[in-house]
Amino acid sequence: MSSVLTMKPATGVTGPAGHVVELSDAPGGPSRVVAHVERELPEGGIPAYLAARKTGARSFVLWAGPERGARLATLVTEAAADGVATYRVLGARGELIGTLVREKALHGKGLRTRWTVAQEGCPEAVGFKGRIFWWYVWWLLFPVQVAIGVGSLLSGGGDVARGPRRVIWRAGREVPLEFFSDDDEVHVHAPWVDWRLAATLSALLRSFDGWLGTPWDDRKD
């Protein structure tokens, strides 16, 4: 049975973390908050974070409670340049949980954005953003999308369709993880996947929502 992790804005709680990660033990089942997410700002504060963010760099913390009670996991950027970013996910004591790599479309090893998830002692899982068929359909309709976008700017109405965003991770014949873009859910299918790594992945994916989305970590305050 698959568990489901979803990142959402925090509601009904006070504290420095503006978003939470909810966990459901089964698709469609009841969920509970398992982590509170907050940016970890570098020296130089928000301006420095936003400047580094443009290169693909990210840094944030998953807290056990809304008041920074205990650190569950930390995401740090190991390297970010030329559309390829490598992130380390660390546990409460600084131990390595796993590594996440994002290779932007046309910058890494293919035409689609490639996500690699590597966990200590487990097989490496690779996933690509969107399915080739739906990307083909989306690009065929791109001139229509441009017209809708221009009309939206002029009239204040209309809605441009986002590109395909679903990701299916494969490790050999196994599918340990999936990202369903309709509800921004990370489904964990393999029992060996550390939930902290999956929760961190859900927050990282949402930070790359694109120009039509709402990245949670690009606030200027």
C-alpha positions in Angstrom: 0.0 0.0 0.0 1.3 3.5 -0.9 1.6 6.4 1.5 1.0 10.0 0.3 3.0 13.1 1.2 1.6 16.6 0.3 3.0 20.0 1.0 0.5 22.7 1.9 0.3 26.2 3.4 0.1 26.0 7.2 -3.3 26.8 8.5 -4.4 27.2 12.1 -0.8 27.2 13.5 1.6 30.0 14.4 5.3 29.9 14.0 8.1 30.6 11.6 7.3 27.8 9.2 4.7 28.8 6.6 4.1 25.4 5.1 3.6 21.9 6.3 3.9 18.4 4.9 1.0 16.1 5.5 1.2 12.3 5.4 -1.6 9.9 4.6 -1.0 6.1 5.0 -3.1 5.4 1.9 -4.4 7.4 -1.1 -7.6 9.2 -0.1 -7.1 8.4 3.5 -6.9 10.8 6.5 -3.8 12.8 6.7 -1.7 14.3 9.6 1.0 16.9 9.7 4.5 15.3 10.0 6.8 18.3 9.2 6.8 22.1 9.2 8.9 23.6 6.4 11.0 26.7 6.5 13.6 28.3 4.3 17.1 28.3 5.8 18.6 31.6 4.8 22.3 32.0 4.1 24.4 34.9 5.3 22.9 37.9 3.5 19.4 36.9 4.3 16.5 36.8 1.9 18.3 38.8 -0.9 21.1 36.3 -0.9 18.7 33.4 -0.9 16.7 34.7 -3.8 19.9 35.5 -5.8 21.2 31.9 -5.3 17.8 30.5 -6.0 18.1 31.6 -9.6 20.9 29.2 -10.2 18.8 26.3 -8.8 20.2 26.5 -5.2 17.7 25.7 -2.4 18.0 25.4 1.4 15.3 24.5 3.8 14.5 22.7 7.1 11.8 20.2 8.0 10.9 20.8 11.7 8.9 18.4 13.9 6.8 21.3 15.3 5.7 24.8 14.3 8.1 26.4 16.8 11.3 24.7 15.5 11.2 22.1 18.3 13.3 19.5 16.6 15.0 19.2 13.2 13.8 16.3 11.2 15.7 16.9 8.0 17.7 19.6 6.2 18.1 20.2 2.5 21.4 21.8 1.4 22.7 22.5 -2.1 26.0 20.7 -2.9 26.3 22.2 -6.3 24.1 24.3 -8.7 25.3 25.5 -12.1 24.4 25.2 -15.8 20.9 23.9 -15.1 22.1 20.9 -12.9 21.7 21.0 -9.1 22.6 18.4 -6.5 21.1 18.5 -3.1 21.9 16.6 0.1 19.2 15.6 2.6 20.6 15.4 6.1 19.1 13.9 9.2 18.8 15.5 12.7 22.4 14.7 13.5 23.8 15.8 10.2 23.9 12.2 8.8 23.2 11.7 5.1 19.7 10.4 4.3 20.0 10.7 0.5 20.8 12.8 -2.5 18.5 14.6 -5.0 19.6 15.7 -8.4 17.7 18.0 -10.7 18.8 18.3 -14.4 16.8 20.9 -16.2 15.4 20.1 -19.6 18.0 20.6 -22.4 20.7 21.1 -19.8 21.2 17.6 -18.5 20.8 14.2 -20.2 17.6 14.7 -22.2 14.8 16.9 -23.4 12.8 16.6 -20.2 13.7 17.7 -16.7 15.3 14.7 -15.0 15.1 14.0 -11.2 17.3 11.4 -9.6 16.7 10.2 -6.0 19.5 8.3 -4.3 19.2 6.9 -0.8 21.9 5.3 1.3 21.9 1.5 0.7 19.0 1.6 -1.8 18.8 1.5 -5.6 18.9 4.8 -7.4 15.6 6.0 -8.8 15.3 8.2 -11.9 12.2 10.1 -13.1 11.4 12.5 -15.9 9.0 15.5 -15.8 5.9 14.7 -17.9 5.3 12.0 -20.4 6.7 12.4 -23.9 3.2 12.1 -25.5 1.7 14.9 -23.4 4.7 17.1 -24.0 4.1 16.5 -27.7 0.5 17.5 -27.4 1.4 20.5 -25.3 3.9 21.8 -27.8 1.4 21.3 -30.7 -1.0 23.5 -28.8 1.6 26.1 -27.8 0.5 28.7 -30.4 -3.0 28.5 -28.9 -1.5 28.9 -25.4 0.4 32.0 -26.5 -2.8 33.5 -27.9 -4.7 32.7 -24.7 -1.8 34.3 -22.7 -2.0 37.5 -24.7 -5.7 37.6 -24.3 -5.4 37.1 -20.6 -3.1 40.0 -20.3 -5.4 42.3 -22.3 -8.7 41.2 -20.7 -7.8 39.8 -17.3 -9.5 36.5 -18.2 -8.5 33.1 -19.6 -6.2 30.4 -18.3 -3.0 29.1 -19.9 -2.4 25.3 -19.5 0.7 24.3 -17.7 3.1 21.9 -19.2 3.0 18.2 -18.1 4.5 17.8 -14.5 3.9 14.2 -13.4 7.0 12.3 -12.5 7.4 8.5 -12.3 10.6 7.3 -10.7 11.9 4.0 -11.8 14.6 1.8 -10.1 15.0 -1.1 -12.5 11.5 -2.6 -12.8 10.3 -1.0 -9.5 8.4 2.3 -9.2 9.3 3.5 -5.7 7.9 7.1 -6.1 5.4 9.1 -8.1 4.5 12.7 -8.2 0.9 13.5 -9.2 0.7 17.1 -10.3 -3.1 17.5 -10.1 -2.9 17.4 -6.3 0.8 18.0 -5.8 1.2 14.6 -4.1 4.3 12.4 -3.8 3.2 8.8 -3.6 5.7 6.4 -1.9 5.3 2.9 -3.2 8.4 1.2 -1.9 8.7 0.4 1.8 12.5 1.2 1.7 12.0 4.9 0.9 12.8 7.0 3.9 9.7 9.2 4.5 12.0 12.2 5.4 13.6 12.0 2.0 10.2 11.8 0.3 8.9 14.7 2.4 11.9 16.8 1.4 11.4 15.8 -2.2 7.8 17.1 -2.0 8.9 20.5 -0.8 11.7 20.7 -3.3 9.4 19.9 -6.2 7.0 22.6 -5.1 9.9 25.1 -5.1 10.2 24.5 -8.9 6.5 25.2 -9.7 7.5 27.4 -12.7 6.3 30.8 -13.9 2.6 29.6 -14.0 2.9 28.0 -10.5 3.4 29.4 -7.0 6.8 28.4 -5.6 6.6 28.5 -1.9 10.2 29.7 -1.3 10.4 32.8 -3.4 8.8 35.2 -0.9 10.6 38.5 -0.6 9.7 38.9 3.1 
